[in-house]
Amino acid sequence: MPSTGYIFLAVGVAMAITFLLRALPFILKNAIQDSPLLLALNSWMPLGIMVILVVYCLSMIDPADSRLAGAQVIATLVTVAVHLWKHNLFLSVLAGTGTCVALANGLLPALL
């Protein structure tokens, strides 16, 4: 078992690194405020994050479980349709999640 001093030192180093990494953006804020890289990341990151999430979620669908897979595919289509219709992220995610939960739990058995 490591000594008490070693444990305190390890926790202290971890705390210092965590604090510095969280404070760094605020320290460098003025230096990077008009950076072309930051402006490009600001415009592309939301789309990139959504693409990564969609690909991840769709890759996790198990075709062997046809009921759940069908619910997830239908919920994805409902999410896209509601978003294209209303252009409201909250409403589209709520509709897709509700559809998936309802179909997966057999609340709407006529669809599957």
Buried (B, 14 or more C-beta within 10 A) or exposed (E): EEEEEEEEEEEEEEEEEEEEEEEEEEEEEEEEEEEEEEEEEEEEEEEEEEEEEEEEEEEEBEEEEEEBBBBBBBBBEBBEEBBEEEEEEEBBEEBBEEBBEBBBEEEBEEEB
